[in-house]
């Protein structure tokens, strides 16, 4: 049984309570200061790597005849521009080499085998410049409003923990997917070492445009009761008081406070619910008492 005192100074913040230091310690009360700064809206979603179709080149047979030597045998091989990729023994007995018009990675390879008859114009392979790739992602319709072309995106891949790729949104598809109410976008990422391969899973983080200067606090400090929102202010010397605030947008672990708090004020971030109920108990007791502050009461 430890006394908790109502404040006796009339100038004190409304509803202030004083809590003995040993209780403050045993409750594990932690505090943080309200800060001011610009908060960025942030959304995390999944996505998949895809080759950029505009950087693909299809390679066709330049003559009809039988397939001779295959100089490329599997997708994923690298080809230099000007290198022969296939030899065709023409109907006239002459051998013709099919040349890669550009350098790149073999993205697709047709089913061709030695001795097979093919006609001129048959597609043999698709080469892709994989120096940059798409990552295709989607956000919920409700988050679609702040998606914009040029928006910075970070990608993380399970195969390379701890590394972050930086890219930008380049295409936003102009429709909402009917089934799951999402908006799809494509972001471009540099892929200099060729690590990013099609269908690799990415965790994508999108950042909204920098917001206005706002006062913000740790999200968990807010007490919500129906429509009422408040925080517990630490006044120093074991004194605490509830304060009504108006909360705004959430940005990750931070929460915008539109009114009721100024930067630098100290708020309780853990055990605030206990202090809050103590303060409301005090308030009811002092009302019962006809408004005179009770000297003390016992738990």
C-alpha positions in Angstrom: 0.0 0.0 0.0 1.7 3.1 -1.2 0.1 6.6 -1.1 -0.5 8.3 -4.4 -1.0 12.1 -4.0 -3.2 14.4 -5.9 -1.5 17.6 -6.7 -2.3 20.4 -4.2 -1.0 23.3 -6.3 -3.8 24.9 -8.2 -1.5 25.9 -11.0 -0.8 22.2 -11.8 -1.9 20.7 -15.1 -5.5 19.5 -14.8 -5.8 16.0 -13.5 -2.1 15.7 -12.5 -1.1 12.9 -10.1 2.1 12.3 -8.2 3.5 8.8 -8.1 6.1 7.6 -5.7 9.5 7.1 -7.4 9.7 3.4 -6.4 6.4 2.8 -8.1 7.5 4.7 -11.2 10.5 2.3 -11.2 8.5 -0.9 -10.6 6.0 0.0 -13.3 8.9 0.4 -15.8 7.8 3.8 -16.8 9.7 5.0 -19.9 9.4 8.4 -21.5 10.3 10.1 -24.8 10.1 13.7 -26.0 7.8 14.9 -28.7 9.9 15.8 -31.7 9.3 18.0 -34.7 10.4 17.1 -38.2 9.2 15.9 -41.6 7.8 12.4 -41.7 7.7 10.3 -44.9 4.8 8.0 -45.6 6.2 4.5 -46.1 4.6 1.3 -47.4 6.2 -2.1 -47.6 5.0 -4.6 -50.2 6.2 -7.7 -52.0 7.3 -7.8 -55.7 9.1 -9.8 -58.3 12.0 -9.2 -60.6 11.2 -9.3 -64.4 13.4 -8.5 -67.4 12.6 -5.3 -69.2 10.8 -6.3 -72.4 11.9 -3.1 -74.1 15.5 -4.3 -73.7 14.9 -7.6 -75.4 16.1 -8.6 -78.8 14.7 -11.6 -80.7 17.2 -13.5 -82.9 15.9 -15.2 -86.0 17.4 -17.7 -88.5 18.7 -15.8 -91.6 18.5 -18.8 -93.9 16.6 -22.0 -94.2 18.3 -25.4 -93.8 19.4 -27.8 -91.2 20.8 -26.8 -87.9 24.5 -27.4 -87.6 26.5 -26.4 -84.6 24.7 -24.8 -81.6 27.0 -22.3 -80.0 24.6 -21.4 -77.2 22.9 -24.3 -75.4 21.1 -22.9 -72.4 19.3 -19.8 -71.1 21.4 -17.6 -68.9 24.5 -17.7 -71.1 26.1 -14.4 -71.9 26.5 -13.5 -75.6 28.7 -10.7 -77.1 27.3 -8.7 -80.0 28.7 -10.0 -83.3 29.3 -13.5 -81.9 27.9 -16.4 -83.9 25.2 -18.3 -81.9 24.1 -20.9 -84.4 25.3 -22.5 -87.7 22.8 -23.5 -90.4 23.8 -25.8 -93.3 21.9 -24.2 -96.2 20.0 -26.1 -98.8 22.7 -25.0 -101.3 25.3 -26.8 -99.2 26.8 -23.6 -97.8 27.1 -23.0 -94.1 25.6 -19.8 -92.6 26.3 -18.4 -89.1 23.5 -16.7 -87.2 25.1 -13.7 -85.4 23.9 -12.1 -82.2 23.0 -8.5 -83.2 23.6 -7.2 -79.6 25.2 -8.5 -76.5 23.2 -9.7 -73.6 21.9 -12.6 -71.6 20.0 -15.5 -73.3 16.5 -15.0 -71.8 14.8 -17.7 -73.9 16.0 -20.4 -76.2 13.9 -22.1 -78.7 13.8 -25.9 -79.0 16.4 -26.3 -81.7 18.7 -29.3 -82.1 21.4 -30.4 -84.5 20.0 -31.7 -87.8 16.6 -30.1 -87.4 15.1 -28.4 -90.4 14.3 -24.8 -89.9 13.0 -22.0 -92.1 14.4 -18.6 -92.6 12.8 -16.2 -90.0 12.4 -18.9 -87.3 12.9 -17.4 -83.9 16.0 -19.0 -82.2 16.5 -17.0 -79.0 15.7 -13.9 -77.1 18.6 -11.8 -75.8 18.1 -9.3 -73.0 20.2 -6.4 -71.7 19.9 -7.3 -68.0 22.0 -4.3 -66.8 18.8 -2.9 -65.4 15.7 -4.8 -64.6 12.1 -4.3 -63.6 10.8 -5.1 -60.2 7.0 -5.4 -60.4 5.1 -4.5 -57.2 1.6 -3.5 -56.1 0.0 -1.4 -53.4 -3.5 -1.4 -52.0 -5.9 1.0 -53.7 -6.0 3.1 -50.5 -2.3 3.8 -50.8 -2.4 4.5 -54.5 -2.9 8.2 -54.1 0.7 8.9 -53.2 2.3 6.6 -55.8 4.2 8.7 -58.3 6.6 8.3 -61.2 10.1 8.9 -60.0 9.3 7.8 -56.5 12.3 6.2 -54.6 11.9 2.5 -53.9 14.2 0.2 -51.9 14.3 -3.5 -52.5 15.6 -6.3 -50.3 16.2 -9.9 -51.4 16.2 -12.9 -49.1 19.3 -14.3 -51.0 21.4 -11.2 -50.0 20.3 -10.3 -46.4 21.4 -6.9 -45.2 21.8 -5.4 -48.7 19.5 -2.7 -50.0 19.0 -1.9 -53.7 17.8 1.6 -54.6 15.5 2.2 -57.6 12.6 4.3 -58.8 9.0 3.9 -59.9 8.9 4.2 -63.7 5.4 2.9 -64.6 2.1 3.0 -62.7 -0.5 0.9 -64.4 -3.7 3.0 -64.9 -6.2 0.6 -63.4 -7.1 -1.1 -60.2 -6.9 -4.9 -60.1 -10.4 -6.0 -59.5 -9.9 -9.1 -57.3 -7.6 -7.7 -54.6 -8.1 -3.9 -55.1 -4.4 -3.2 -55.8 -2.6 -0.8 -58.1 0.4 -2.3 -59.9 3.7 -0.4 -60.6 7.1 -1.2 -62.1 10.3 0.1 -60.6 13.6 0.0 -62.4 16.8 -1.2 -60.6 20.4 -1.3 -61.7 21.7 -4.9 -62.0 25.4 -4.5 -62.7 26.5 -7.9 -61.4 23.6 -9.8 -62.9 22.4 -11.0 -59.5 18.8 -10.0 -60.1 17.0 -12.8 -62.0 13.4 -13.1 -63.2 10.8 -14.1 -60.6 13.1 -13.4 -57.6 11.0 -12.2 -54.7 11.7 -8.7 -53.4 10.5 -6.8 -50.3 9.8 -3.3 -51.6 9.7 -0.2 -49.5 8.1 2.9 -51.1 8.6 6.4 -49.7 6.0 9.2 -50.1 7.0 12.7 -50.9 8.5 14.4 -47.9 5.7 15.8 -45.7 5.3 19.1 -43.9 6.9 19.8 -40.6 4.9 18.1 -37.9 5.1 17.2 -34.2 5.5 13.5 -33.8 5.7 10.9 -31.0 6.2 7.1 -30.7 3.0 5.4 -31.9 2.6 3.3 -28.7 2.4 6.4 -26.5 -1.1 7.3 -27.7 -4.1 6.2 -25.6 -7.2 5.8 -27.7 -10.6 5.4 -26.0 -13.4 5.5 -28.5 -13.1 8.9 -30.1 -10.9 10.3 -27.3 -7.1 10.5 -27.8 -4.7 11.4 -25.2 -1.1 11.0 -23.9 0.4 11.1 -20.4 2.8 14.0 -19.9 5.7 13.5 -17.5 5.9 16.8 -15.6 9.0 15.8 -13.6 9.3 15.0 -9.8 7.1 11.9 -10.2 4.2 14.1 -11.5 2.1 13.0 -14.5 -0.9 14.4 -16.2 -3.2 13.2 -19.0 -3.4 15.5 -22.0 -6.0 15.4 -24.8 -4.4 15.5 -28.3 -5.5 15.1 -31.9 -3.5 12.4 -33.7 -2.8 12.5 -37.4 -1.1 10.1 -39.8 1.1 7.2 -38.8 4.5 6.9 -40.4 6.0 3.5 -39.4 6.6 3.7 -35.6 6.0 7.5 -35.4 2.6 9.2 -35.1 1.8 12.8 -36.1 0.2 14.9 -33.4 -1.9 17.7 -34.9 -2.7 19.5 -31.7 -2.2 19.3 -28.0 1.5 18.8 -27.8 4.6 20.8 -28.5 8.0 19.6 -29.5 10.2 18.9 -26.4 7.4 17.9 -24.1 8.0 14.6 -22.3 5.5 11.9 -22.7 5.1 8.4 -21.2 5.7 5.5 -23.7 5.2 2.5 -21.4 2.9 2.0 -18.4 0.9 5.0 -19.6 -2.4 3.1 -19.3 -1.8 2.4 -15.6 -1.0 6.1 -15.0 -4.0 7.1 -17.1 -6.4 5.0 -15.0 -4.9 6.3 -11.8 -5.4 9.9 -13.0 -9.0 9.2 -14.0 -9.6 7.6 -10.6 -8.2 10.7 -8.9 -10.4 12.9 -11.0 -13.5 11.0 -10.0 -12.5 11.0 -6.3 -12.0 14.7 -6.2 -15.4 15.2 -7.9 -16.9 13.1 -5.1 -15.1 15.2 -2.6 -16.7 18.3 -3.9 -13.6 19.3 -5.8 -11.3 19.6 -2.8 -8.0 17.8 -3.6 -7.8 14.7 -1.3 -4.7 14.7 0.8 -4.0 11.1 -0.2 -5.8 7.8 -0.7 -4.5 4.2 -0.6 -4.5 1.6 -3.3 
